[in-house]
Amino acid sequence: MEKMYAVVLAAGKGTRMKSRKHKVLHPVCGKPIIDHIVDTLEKIGVAETVVVIGHDAESVQGHLGDRVKFARQEEQLGTAHAVMQAEAFLSDAEGTTLVLNGDHPLFTADTLSKLVEAHRKNRSAATILTADLPNPAGYGRVIRREDGHVVRVVEHKDATPAEREITEVNTGTFCFDNRKLWKALSQVDNNNAQGEYYLPDVIHVLGSQSEAVGAQQMEDHEEAQGINNRVQLAQAEQIMRQRILEQLMMDGVTVVDPAATYIDADVTIGADTVIEPGTILRGNTRIGEGCVIGPNTDLTDVEVGTEAVIRQSVIQKSRVDDHVAVGPFAYIRPGSHLEEQSKVGCFVDMKKARLGKGSKVSHLGYVGDADVGEDVNVGCGALTVNYDGFHKHRTIIEDGAFIGCNVNLIAPVTVGKGAYVAAGSTVTDDVPAEALAIARERQTTKREYVRKLNQKLKND
């Protein structure tokens, strides 16, 4: 099989986004636009991708790193001129070269594979990926002969009124015989309304040389959606989100209300898991089978085991094992690990903490910078006091310990295996295994005090 290459055009300024951030770095379903494109190219087996950068080049280069090669377009002189900047990397290569715009994140691997397949099958010099749009304004029109042969592509600005009636448009994505591409590019001129070197003019050059030029029309025209402003960004997000949710449902996940569910592109969810309304699953979150997530739950980069239940809670960069219950209204911050059959209840805050198998922090507590063993009960209102104003310190609670209500554990401190800490205690020293720690003022009761006080106030 001959090799595939790709040139991705990402040199434009993207002024209509009105953003300090480069257009291709804006996220769609949790992943930058450019990542969607590069990921798809990797998926279909592209051997080498060259990204053409210009405006704010450093940010794009810094983001993609060594995943791709970079070519610079110092002056913005059109799409053909942009592709020419990649010549040093690909001019001597044998094979097929895809050319794509860097602001089109919705192309699927299936669509691009079909484009390449049609190109190779027909032995074309070039094949255009086209779409039949209900509103083609702004897009270049594909001009065909009566027999369907592609003659040329005309930009909207340069099209005649009759040509503007055509609804088949150029999506800005092409497949070329690599060697013929570079030869044809050298013959493109800028004799047009904008004075730019248009990549679609390569089609006219190849056609005038009797080279075979084909067109592959995509099945779903929504994939042709490019992003030039925030409105189109939101539209692309909606299209991709619906695509993600439909695939999850086809794979056996129950999404109770797709219109109120937001799941990023790289999230994975096991079969028979139920996603309740108001749930947001971000980043590289991984959820096992048979879980219940939500309603109104926000998970970012969280690994969840099987048959866990997480309700009305926020969890970030943490691990939740099998049969764990979280919420409602828990906040699990980065670096936490809830082991099998543990429970974190309402209004509990955890940070960089391990909660051992079968242990419970049921309500109104803070467990930060702590190692909690197995079968530990942490009572209502208990706190690990981990910060002295300068440094964070760890608390260790060993297996089987019992922490009473409204206890303060002043770190660094260890509560030994099977030990008890009485309610209301402020513990500053280690508690030995199976000991009882009581650290509170002795109660004083003044009999009839209230009657005497009331009488005094009345007389005054």
Summary of the structure (lengths in Angstrom):
residues: 460
radius of gyration: 31.4
end to end distance: 102.3
largest distance: 114.2
contacts: 1558
relative contact order: 0.07
helix: 25%
strand: 31%
